[in-house]
Amino acid sequence: MGLLDTLRRTLAERGLIAPGDRVLVAVSGGPDSLALLHALHSLQDELGLADLRAAHLDHGLRGAEAAAEAQFVADWCAGRGIPCTIGVADIAAQKAARGGSTQEAARAVRYAFLEETARAVGADKIATGHTQDDQIETALLNILRGTGLDGLRGIPYARGPFVRPLLDVPRTSVEAYCAEQGLAPRRDPSNSDPSHYTRNKLRLELLPVLERDYNPAVRAALLRLSENAARDADFLHAEARAALPALTLARTERELVLDARGLRLLHPSLQRHVLRAAFAHLRGTTLGLTHEHLGPLCAALAGERRLPFGLTTPPPHCAARVTQRRLTLRTQELTTIPAATGAADSP
């Protein structure tokens, strides 16, 4: 099945885009995102899209090369009458302010840019070019990190305004589509360097070894694992959402107080999912919320660990405190002060 037919099927089965939607496509200029924009533009009338636009962010990490990519996207869109918003960011400064890796800072800034652009142009959906290969790589990467069900499920087809219409399309089909349509996408050379990112090393070295020496169908196996995990995770999330109201003692816009004694009676798996649901209620997302946060809270509820000062999640910040009777979650506005330029690390 070709890219267009697979795209049509995914959109129909997953309900990602509806007639009348205004869609903003995130376009890096690479094969995946360019193929997605071209395909949606070709199907715009068939899908009944009210508006189709593109957005591109120059992360400020690769100088003239990145600027040339931004110009390529702008020119490509202009040649087809597709409105396009180009943004420029300083990821190095954001990394210094936020902490974490360059990739994490770039992702946070990119998604914020896309959401801000969508609001500005009145877009209902933000479409990204993640493919089936991205899904496979994400599942395997999360396994290596020691993930739970949500990590095993990989990339969701939809989360908030974001939709990923190409998740059922393998990268080989994307490349074939680009060749058939005469597209000439830009290529980021860093994606071909296994020493550049862990994901590159996994894609270029580990997956080929697994296919050759362990299971020729390892990609299909990882996809089945993701599908099974997604089904089980959806069930637990639904159970957690159903359990949360009865465990809620008090609720405001910024604070949620839960019955600690009631939480202790839950199965450990459901308890963890209820805590995730509670954090999601206040933070608006579970991104950045890991075992490093939920594990200590569950241990504190069980009396196996003391948290005299509570704990705080990564941005968007949420503080948690546990007593014998209550677990209190409260959103916080924290200001991170970046280190002065040239300052030495503390001993």
KEROMI-152209 format. One line per field, with one value per residue (C-alpha): x, y, z; residue in one letter. Coordinates in steps of 0.1 Angstrom, whole numbers, plus 2048, in hexadecimal, padded with zeros to 3 digits. Example, Ala and Ser with C-alpha at 12.3 -4.5 7.8 and 13.67 -1.06 7.14 Angstrom:
2
c1 = [87B:889]
c2 = [7D3:7F5]
c3 = [84E:847]
code = [A:S]
***
This chain:
347
c1 = [800:80E:811:7F1:7DB:7EB:7E6:7C2:7BD:7CE:7BB:79A:7A1:7B0:79A:7B8:7AB:787:776:778:798:7B3:7D4:7F7:813:835:84F:874:87A:884:874:85A:84B:84E:83C:820:81B:81A:802:7EA:7EC:7E3:7C6:7BA:799:793:797:783:79E:794:7B8:7DB:7FA:81E:836:85C:873:898:8A6:8C5:8DC:8EB:8F1:8EF:8E4:8C5:8BE:8BF:8A7:88E:891:88B:86B:85F:866:857:837:835:838:818:804:807:80A:829:835:85B:868:88C:896:8B5:8B6:8D7:8C9:8AA:8BF:8D4:8B3:8A0:8BC:8BA:8C7:8C8:8AE:896:899:894:875:866:86C:861:840:83A:840:828:80C:811:810:7F1:7DF:7EA:7DD:7BF:7CA:7B7:7D1:7F7:804:827:83A:841:842:83F:865:864:84B:861:880:86D:860:883:893:87A:880:8A5:89C:886:864:841:822:820:844:83E:821:838:82B:806:7F2:7E3:7EA:7D9:7DA:7F6:7EF:807:7F7:816:81A:80F:826:849:866:86C:849:851:871:85E:843:85D:86D:84B:840:862:867:88A:88A:8A7:8BD:8CA:8ED:8EC:8D1:8EA:904:901:917:900:8E1:8D7:8B9:8D1:8E7:8C8:8BB:8DC:8ED:8D7:8B8:8CB:8DD:8BC:8AE:8CC:8D6:8B6:895:891:86E:878:868:846:84B:852:833:81E:82D:823:800:7FB:80A:7F3:7D4:7DE:7E8:7C7:7B5:7C9:7C6:7A0:79F:7B5:79F:781:791:79F:77F:777:79B:79A:795:799:7A0:7A9:7B8:7DB:7D7:7CB:7C8:7C4:7BA:7DB:7CA:7B4:7D2:7E3:7C6:7CB:7DF:802:7FD:7DC:7EA:806:7EE:7D7:7F5:7FD:7D9:7DB:7FB:7ED:7CF:7E5:802:7ED:806:819:838:857:845:859:860:878:859:83E:854:85D:839:82C:848:83E:819:824:839:859:868:867:863:866:869:852:85D:859:854:866:854:837:840:82A:833:827:826:81A:80C:7FB:7D9:7DF:7F3:7F4:7FE:803:80F:82D:83C:861:87C:89C:8BA:8D3:8F8:90C:91F:942:939:94B:938:935:94C]
c2 = [800:822:841:851:832:82C:850:84F:82F:83D:85E:84B:830:847:866:87C:897:89F:8B3:8D8:8D5:8EF:8DD:8EA:8D3:8D3:8D3:8CE:8CB:8A7:889:881:8A3:8AE:88E:894:8B8:8AF:892:8A7:8C3:8A9:89C:8BE:8BE:899:89D:8BD:8D1:8F5:900:8F1:903:8FB:905:902:909:911:905:91B:8FD:8F9:91C:922:8FE:902:924:914:8F9:914:926:905:8FF:923:921:8FF:90A:92B:918:904:920:911:92B:925:933:933:936:939:92E:92E:90A:90F:92B:916:8F8:90E:91B:8FB:8E1:8BE:8B4:8C8:8B0:8B5:8DB:8DB:8C5:8DB:8FB:8EC:8E0:901:913:8FC:901:926:927:911:92A:947:939:928:904:8E7:8CD:8CC:8B0:8A2:88A:86E:84D:828:827:842:82D:80E:822:833:812:802:821:821:7FC:804:81F:808:815:80D:808:82C:82A:809:817:82F:84E:854:85B:879:88D:8AF:8C2:8AD:891:879:86D:85A:843:825:82E:81F:836:822:82C:851:84F:83E:859:875:865:85F:883:893:8A1:8AB:8AC:8BA:8A1:8A9:899:895:87A:864:866:84A:85D:87C:86F:84F:84B:84C:831:81C:821:81C:802:7F0:7E9:7DA:7C3:7B8:7B1:79E:78A:786:78C:796:7A2:7B6:7D5:7C4:7B5:7D8:7E5:7C9:7D0:7F5:7EC:7D4:7ED:809:7F3:7EB:80F:81C:805:80F:834:831:81F:839:856:844:83F:863:875:85F:863:889:89C:8BF:8CF:8F2:8FF:8FB:8E0:8BC:8AA:885:86B:85A:83E:837:837:81D:805:805:7EB:7FA:7FC:80F:825:830:838:84C:861:866:871:889:899:89B:8AE:8C9:8CA:8C5:8A9:88B:894:893:87F:85F:843:85B:86F:854:83A:850:85B:837:82D:84A:83F:81C:82A:81D:83F:862:881:89D:8B7:8A7:8A6:8BB:8B0:8BF:8DC:8E2:8E0:8CE:8C8:8AA:8A3:884:881:864:870:886:888:8AC:8B7:8DC:8EE:905:921:91D:934:924:93C:933:932:950:94E:93F:936:918:8FA:8F8:8DE]
c3 = [800:7F6:80C:801:806:828:832:828:83D:85C:85A:857:872:88B:885:885:86D:866:84A:852:866:863:862:86A:85E:86F:853:858:833:837:824:83F:845:820:815:82F:824:7FF:806:81B:801:7E6:7FB:808:7F4:7F9:81F:820:832:838:839:836:841:849:865:867:884:880:8A1:89E:8A1:87E:872:84C:845:85B:84C:829:834:841:81F:80D:820:81B:7F6:7F2:803:7F0:7CF:7D8:7E8:80B:827:83B:85D:863:886:894:8B7:8CD:8DA:8EB:900:908:912:929:939:93B:93F:92F:90D:8ED:8DE:8FC:8FA:8D4:8D7:8F2:8DE:8BD:8CC:8DD:8BC:8A9:8C3:8C3:89D:89D:8B4:89F:87E:88D:886:896:890:88F:879:87D:865:87E:86B:873:876:890:8A3:8A3:8AD:8C9:8D7:8D7:8E5:902:908:90D:926:93A:932:93C:927:91B:90E:8FD:8EA:8DA:8C8:8CA:8AB:8BB:8DB:8E0:8BF:8B1:898:887:867:85A:878:862:846:845:83B:81B:80F:818:803:7E6:7E8:7E6:7C8:7B6:7BC:7B3:7D6:7DF:805:81A:82D:84F:84F:875:870:85F:87B:895:8AD:8AC:8BE:8D0:8B9:89B:8AA:8B0:88D:87B:890:8A9:894:877:890:89F:87C:870:88F:8A4:892:86E:876:895:887:885:8A7:8B6:8A6:8B4:8D6:8D3:8C9:8E6:8FE:8F1:8F6:91A:922:915:92C:94A:942:940:961:971:964:972:994:997:9A1:9BF:9CB:9C8:9E9:9DC:9BA:9AF:98F:99D:9B7:9BA:9DB:9DA:9F5:9FD:A10:9F2:9DB:9F1:9EB:9C5:9B2:9AD:987:98A:9A6:98F:973:98A:994:96F:969:986:97A:957:965:974:95B:93C:931:93E:92A:93F:95A:95F:978:989:995:998:9A8:9C7:9CB:9CB:9E3:9FA:9F9:A03:A20:A10:A0A:A1A:A05:A1F:A04:9EB:9C6:9A8:984:965:953:955:97A:993:9B7:9CA:9F0:A02:A25:A36:A2A:A0C:9EC:9E0:9BD:9B6:997:99B:987:98A:97C:970:971:956:95E:955:934:93B:95F:96D:97A:99F:9AF]
code = [M:G:L:L:D:T:L:R:R:T:L:A:E:R:G:L:I:A:P:G:D:R:V:L:V:A:V:S:G:G:P:D:S:L:A:L:L:H:A:L:H:S:L:Q:D:E:L:G:L:A:D:L:R:A:A:H:L:D:H:G:L:R:G:A:E:A:A:A:E:A:Q:F:V:A:D:W:C:A:G:R:G:I:P:C:T:I:G:V:A:D:I:A:A:Q:K:A:A:R:G:G:S:T:Q:E:A:A:R:A:V:R:Y:A:F:L:E:E:T:A:R:A:V:G:A:D:K:I:A:T:G:H:T:Q:D:D:Q:I:E:T:A:L:L:N:I:L:R:G:T:G:L:D:G:L:R:G:I:P:Y:A:R:G:P:F:V:R:P:L:L:D:V:P:R:T:S:V:E:A:Y:C:A:E:Q:G:L:A:P:R:R:D:P:S:N:S:D:P:S:H:Y:T:R:N:K:L:R:L:E:L:L:P:V:L:E:R:D:Y:N:P:A:V:R:A:A:L:L:R:L:S:E:N:A:A:R:D:A:D:F:L:H:A:E:A:R:A:A:L:P:A:L:T:L:A:R:T:E:R:E:L:V:L:D:A:R:G:L:R:L:L:H:P:S:L:Q:R:H:V:L:R:A:A:F:A:H:L:R:G:T:T:L:G:L:T:H:E:H:L:G:P:L:C:A:A:L:A:G:E:R:R:L:P:F:G:L:T:T:P:P:P:H:C:A:A:R:V:T:Q:R:R:L:T:L:R:T:Q:E:L:T:T:I:P:A:A:T:G:A:A:D:S:P]
***
